Amino acid sequence: MSISATMVRDLREKTSAGMLDCKKALEETKGDFEAAVEWLRKKGLASAAKKSDRLASEGVVVAAVKGNSGALLEVNSETDFVAKNDMFKAFVKESVESIVGSATAPADIAALSDTSLKSGKVGDQLKEIIAKIGENIVLRRFERYDSKGLVHTYIHGDGKIGVMVDVETTKPTADEVRTFANDICLHVAAMNPLALRQEEVPADIVAKEREILKGKAIEQGKKPEMLDKILEGQIRKFLAESCLLEQAFVKNPDLKVREYMAETGKKVGDTSLNIKRFLRFELGEGLQKRSNNFAEEVAAQAKGH
């Protein structure tokens, strides 16, 4: 197939590899974007695991906490100007508060759209705002945590990243526990762990990483009889760097997160203190921008809302 300049540019933006290398990668993979990223990584020309995806959308991630319930909500728009609009900000704030304000979480986006706000249902309010602002706006995703301990949220960069953590504790009002929960949110925002523990990393992700590392090792001329030993060490390092509890704590790299957690539990006299789960929303992640006309992409998502 023909490899366009736009395809090469998009691949270069994501991987920071050279233009000719990007063109070669796309030719070798017959235009498959994700396969081209892997091809470059195997050649040692890109480090996709250390680069966040280029955002393909604008909008905002917002959070709300009420009692023992917390929620994150992502709302996409065509331009970043909308995220600064007072009408838009009031709408997303009321929408995320409605998620934690009900007895149970809405089942999905359709159920959220049917939720009643002060001025009508979420979906109807959304249509009115779209009409007034003249830009497509999409309720993309949300999640709610109901905690038996402490749920804490954090929003970074004016809504570019949202984090929520559920901490198991018998002392949810202790200042040290609240500081711990906030620190974990800051850490997750910065380090973007794949999972809480090593055994929770999906097997397909580990297999894919192993394949990439193997290809890179072969490309570097490593001896075949040494590959298994090399890959075993690299996978151990990958899992340690990818799992929250095993990561070096961002505010004190001399401690692993699990060690910081144990220290906090000891300080407050709560041996049960534990991170039960966490969630990280990055604005636009997973949305691959296919062209310069983002309006078309958002409009396609908006169908049915």
C-alpha positions as a printed NumPy array, in Angstrom:
array([[  0.   ,   0.   ,   0.   ],
       [  1.007,   3.637,  -0.408],
       [  2.579,   5.196,   2.698],
       [  1.45 ,   8.798,   3.042],
       [  3.423,  11.645,   4.584],
       [  0.696,  11.964,   7.232],
       [  1.187,   8.347,   8.329],
       [  4.939,   8.884,   8.605],
       [  4.439,  12.115,  10.548],
       [  2.022,  10.503,  13.029],
       [  4.399,   7.594,  13.647],
       [  7.318,   9.971,  14.136],
       [  5.303,  12.058,  16.631],
       [  4.524,   8.965,  18.704],
       [  7.957,   7.32 ,  18.648],
       [ 10.427,  10.179,  17.985],
       [ 12.157,   7.897,  15.475],
       [ 13.652,   9.326,  12.264],
       [ 11.486,  10.033,   9.247],
       [ 13.186,   7.405,   7.076],
       [ 12.975,   4.816,   9.849],
       [  9.255,   5.544,  10.274],
       [  8.667,   5.195,   6.548],
       [ 10.589,   1.909,   6.516],
       [  8.596,   0.632,   9.51 ],
       [  5.283,   1.402,   7.828],
       [  6.424,  -0.24 ,   4.588],
       [  7.543,  -3.368,   6.439],
       [  4.22 ,  -3.612,   8.296],
       [  2.061,  -2.681,   5.3  ],
       [  0.782,   0.474,   6.965],
       [ -0.248,  -1.108,  10.296],
       [  0.432,   1.735,  12.77 ],
       [  0.748,  -0.3  ,  15.997],
       [  2.804,  -2.994,  14.247],
       [  5.1  ,  -0.231,  12.971],
       [  5.586,   1.026,  16.544],
       [  6.603,  -2.498,  17.61 ],
       [  8.915,  -2.826,  14.569],
       [ 10.736,   0.35 ,  15.598],
       [ 11.017,  -0.807,  19.211],
       [ 12.498,  -4.143,  18.134],
       [ 15.068,  -2.261,  16.068],
       [ 15.905,  -0.145,  19.105],
       [ 14.736,   2.98 ,  17.28 ],
       [ 11.874,   3.825,  19.635],
       [ 10.914,   3.259,  23.267],
       [  7.144,   3.316,  23.078],
       [  6.709,   1.989,  26.606],
       [  8.278,   5.17 ,  27.964],
       [  6.266,   7.555,  25.831],
       [  2.646,   8.451,  26.464],
       [  0.403,   8.388,  23.427],
       [ -0.13 ,  11.683,  21.678],
       [ -3.525,  12.948,  22.699],
       [ -6.105,  12.655,  19.958],
       [ -8.762,  14.723,  21.72 ],
       [ -9.424,  17.683,  23.945],
       [-11.777,  18.005,  26.882],
       [-11.345,  17.249,  30.559],
       [-11.144,  14.558,  33.227],
       [-13.018,  15.453,  36.43 ],
       [-13.477,  13.802,  39.83 ],
       [-15.88 ,  13.875,  42.772],
       [-16.015,  12.277,  46.214],
       [-19.045,  11.951,  48.464],
       [-18.7  ,   9.969,  51.663],
       [-17.101,   6.643,  50.801],
       [-17.795,   6.945,  47.075],
       [-15.615,   8.521,  44.405],
       [-15.807,   8.852,  40.628],
       [-13.768,   9.86 ,  37.593],
       [-15.413,  11.103,  34.401],
       [-13.854,  11.944,  31.029],
       [-15.667,  14.271,  28.649],
       [-14.206,  14.87 ,  25.167],
       [-14.549,  17.963,  23.013],
       [-13.166,  19.23 ,  19.717],
       [-10.982,  22.002,  21.132],
       [ -9.362,  22.896,  24.429],
       [-11.306,  26.17 ,  24.466],
       [-14.453,  24.285,  25.387],
       [-12.836,  22.882,  28.537],
       [-12.402,  26.483,  29.741],
       [-16.031,  27.425,  29.073],
       [-17.993,  28.111,  32.284],
       [-21.114,  26.365,  30.956],
       [-19.088,  23.275,  30.072],
       [-17.284,  23.251,  33.432],
       [-20.564,  23.519,  35.338],
       [-22.042,  20.661,  33.309],
       [-19.155,  18.228,  33.842],
       [-18.997,  19.103,  37.548],
       [-22.697,  18.411,  38.027],
       [-22.446,  15.245,  35.923],
       [-19.602,  13.684,  37.938],
       [-21.306,  14.665,  41.194],
       [-24.449,  12.875,  40.008],
       [-22.414,   9.676,  39.626],
       [-21.444,   9.63 ,  43.317],
       [-24.709,  11.188,  44.476],
       [-26.91 ,   8.236,  43.54 ],
       [-27.414,   5.081,  45.61 ],
       [-25.662,   3.001,  42.957],
       [-23.448,   3.875,  40.008],
       [-25.027,   4.254,  36.541],
       [-24.546,   1.046,  34.572],
       [-23.   ,   2.737,  31.538],
       [-22.852,   5.98 ,  29.512],
       [-26.441,   5.513,  28.352],
       [-27.611,   5.228,  31.965],
       [-25.534,   8.274,  32.916],
       [-27.157,  10.23 ,  30.082],
       [-30.538,   9.334,  31.56 ],
       [-29.561,  10.6  ,  35.03 ],
       [-31.41 ,  13.695,  36.232],
       [-29.592,  16.918,  37.041],
       [-31.048,  20.168,  38.414],
       [-31.929,  21.409,  34.945],
       [-32.892,  18.11 ,  33.33 ],
       [-31.303,  14.841,  32.281],
       [-27.585,  14.66 ,  31.568],
       [-28.176,  13.737,  27.92 ],
       [-30.599,  16.623,  27.353],
       [-28.226,  19.076,  29.011],
       [-25.432,  17.81 ,  26.792],
       [-27.486,  18.442,  23.658],
       [-28.264,  21.978,  24.794],
       [-24.606,  22.754,  25.438],
       [-23.607,  21.338,  22.055],
       [-26.19 ,  23.593,  20.41 ],
       [-25.037,  26.697,  22.318],
       [-21.309,  26.162,  21.995],
       [-21.446,  24.836,  18.453],
       [-19.036,  21.991,  19.102],
       [-19.466,  18.264,  19.607],
       [-19.023,  17.07 ,  23.196],
       [-18.888,  13.4  ,  24.182],
       [-19.364,  11.664,  27.521],
       [-16.615,   9.146,  26.944],
       [-16.162,   7.07 ,  30.12 ],
       [-16.53 ,   7.046,  33.888],
       [-15.984,   4.778,  36.87 ],
       [-17.129,   4.852,  40.476],
       [-15.495,   3.305,  43.536],
       [-17.492,   2.487,  46.672],
       [-14.972,   2.018,  49.476],
       [-15.157,   0.475,  52.928],
       [-12.093,   2.512,  53.864],
       [-11.013,   5.703,  52.072],
       [-11.461,   6.754,  48.455],
       [ -9.335,   9.661,  47.267],
       [ -9.073,  11.447,  43.905],
       [ -6.588,  13.766,  42.237],
       [ -6.78 ,  15.836,  39.035],
       [ -3.576,  16.906,  37.33 ],
       [ -2.938,  19.534,  34.67 ],
       [ -6.345,  21.196,  34.478],
       [ -8.045,  17.885,  33.788],
       [ -5.43 ,  16.164,  31.629],
       [ -5.028,  13.258,  34.073],
       [ -7.379,  11.964,  36.761],
       [ -6.507,   9.385,  39.436],
       [ -8.623,   7.568,  42.004],
       [ -7.418,   5.228,  44.739],
       [ -9.3  ,   2.962,  47.152],
       [ -7.419,   2.446,  50.422],
       [ -8.398,  -0.301,  52.858],
       [ -8.   ,   1.116,  56.368],
       [ -9.594,   1.146,  59.793],
       [ -8.555,   4.786,  60.246],
       [ -9.816,   6.675,  57.19 ],
       [ -9.881,  10.037,  58.98 ],
       [ -6.255,   9.934,  60.158],
       [ -4.167,  12.713,  58.601],
       [ -1.342,  10.282,  57.801],
       [ -3.731,   7.993,  55.906],
       [ -5.169,  10.877,  53.912],
       [ -1.669,  12.089,  53.097],
       [ -0.752,   8.549,  52.032],
       [ -3.805,   8.323,  49.738],
       [ -2.963,  11.675,  48.152],
       [  0.681,  10.668,  47.689],
       [ -0.369,   7.451,  45.963],
       [ -2.593,   9.439,  43.601],
       [  0.325,  11.743,  42.768],
       [  2.546,   8.706,  42.192],
       [  0.03 ,   7.002,  39.893],
       [ -0.41 ,  10.214,  37.896],
       [  3.346,  10.481,  37.397],
       [  4.374,   6.83 ,  36.963],
       [  1.302,   5.313,  35.259],
       [  1.608,   1.739,  36.649],
       [ -0.017,  -1.059,  34.643],
       [ -1.316,  -2.942,  37.664],
       [ -1.238,  -3.081,  41.449],
       [  0.735,  -6.362,  41.676],
       [  2.847,  -8.379,  39.24 ],
       [  0.328, -11.219,  39.011],
       [ -2.308,  -8.727,  37.868],
       [ -0.426,  -7.648,  34.731],
       [ -2.334,  -9.228,  31.814],
       [ -0.524, -12.213,  30.333],
       [ -0.884, -10.86 ,  26.797],
       [  0.964,  -7.655,  27.779],
       [  3.817,  -9.661,  29.292],
       [  3.969, -11.911,  26.212],
       [  3.997,  -8.911,  23.902],
       [  6.79 ,  -7.247,  25.893],
       [  8.785, -10.489,  25.849],
       [  8.426, -10.688,  22.069],
       [  9.59 ,  -7.089,  21.656],
       [ 12.554,  -7.584,  23.999],
       [ 13.508, -10.79 ,  22.204],
       [ 13.412,  -9.068,  18.831],
       [ 15.54 ,  -6.231,  20.179],
       [ 18.064,  -8.65 ,  21.706],
       [ 18.391, -10.55 ,  18.412],
       [ 18.821,  -7.271,  16.555],
       [ 21.63 ,  -6.375,  18.977],
       [ 23.401,  -9.637,  18.199],
       [ 22.882, -11.408,  21.531],
       [ 23.842, -15.095,  21.512],
       [ 20.818, -17.446,  21.12 ],
       [ 21.887, -19.562,  24.115],
       [ 21.823, -16.451,  26.315],
       [ 18.401, -15.182,  25.237],
       [ 16.31 , -16.949,  27.894],
       [ 18.483, -15.682,  30.746],
       [ 18.567, -12.151,  29.335],
       [ 14.803, -12.087,  28.779],
       [ 14.095, -13.446,  32.273],
       [ 15.958, -10.548,  33.86 ],
       [ 14.408,  -7.974,  31.543],
       [ 10.882,  -9.239,  32.215],
       [ 11.494,  -9.107,  35.975],
       [ 12.616,  -5.507,  35.581],
       [  9.61 ,  -4.72 ,  33.375],
       [  7.177,  -6.114,  35.961],
       [  8.859,  -4.272,  38.832],
       [  8.728,  -1.008,  36.909],
       [  5.118,  -1.587,  35.842],
       [  3.46 ,  -2.581,  39.138],
       [  2.439,   0.058,  41.665],
       [  3.526,  -1.762,  44.837],
       [  6.977,  -2.559,  43.413],
       [  7.707,   0.868,  41.942],
       [ 10.116,   3.282,  43.619],
       [  7.963,   5.856,  45.419],
       [  8.092,   9.025,  43.343],
       [  8.555,  11.339,  46.356],
       [ 11.246,   9.136,  47.929],
       [ 12.912,   6.76 ,  45.43 ],
       [ 14.732,   4.996,  48.282],
       [ 11.384,   3.435,  49.241],
       [  9.156,   1.15 ,  47.223],
       [  5.463,   1.992,  47.364],
       [  4.737,  -1.138,  49.41 ],
       [  7.382,  -0.049,  51.94 ],
       [  5.855,   3.412,  52.203],
       [  2.479,   1.74 ,  52.732],
       [  3.877,  -0.439,  55.534],
       [  5.505,   2.584,  57.191],
       [  2.224,   4.503,  57.122],
       [  0.284,   1.577,  58.586],
       [  2.812,   1.298,  61.401],
       [  2.596,   5.037,  62.177],
       [ -1.183,   5.035,  62.541],
       [ -1.423,   1.607,  64.156],
       [ -3.334,   0.035,  61.263],
       [ -1.76 ,  -3.236,  60.123],
       [ -4.594,  -3.69 ,  57.608],
       [ -3.684,  -0.523,  55.636],
       [ -3.616,  -1.556,  51.996],
       [ -4.125,  -0.181,  48.496],
       [ -7.131,  -2.126,  47.245],
       [ -7.282,  -0.677,  43.718],
       [ -6.5  ,   2.385,  41.66 ],
       [ -7.646,   4.006,  38.443],
       [ -5.939,   6.455,  36.088],
       [ -7.687,   8.307,  33.248],
       [ -5.505,  10.228,  30.805],
       [ -7.392,  12.57 ,  28.528],
       [ -7.713,  11.09 ,  25.052],
       [ -5.773,   7.869,  25.729],
       [ -6.724,   5.116,  23.335],
       [ -8.156,   7.496,  20.76 ],
       [ -5.925,   7.312,  17.692],
       [ -6.022,  10.519,  15.694],
       [ -6.412,   9.551,  12.063],
       [ -6.365,  12.987,  10.474],
       [ -6.169,  16.686,  11.219],
       [ -9.965,  16.888,  11.297],
       [-10.675,  15.855,  14.877],
       [-14.233,  17.185,  14.522],
       [-15.062,  14.158,  12.368],
       [-13.745,  11.759,  15.002],
       [-15.713,  13.31 ,  17.825],
       [-18.833,  13.496,  15.657],
       [-18.54 ,   9.769,  14.965],
       [-18.356,   9.045,  18.701],
       [-21.263,  11.366,  19.41 ],
       [-23.724,   9.262,  17.426],
       [-26.241,   7.738,  19.755],
       [-25.633,  10.24 ,  22.573]])
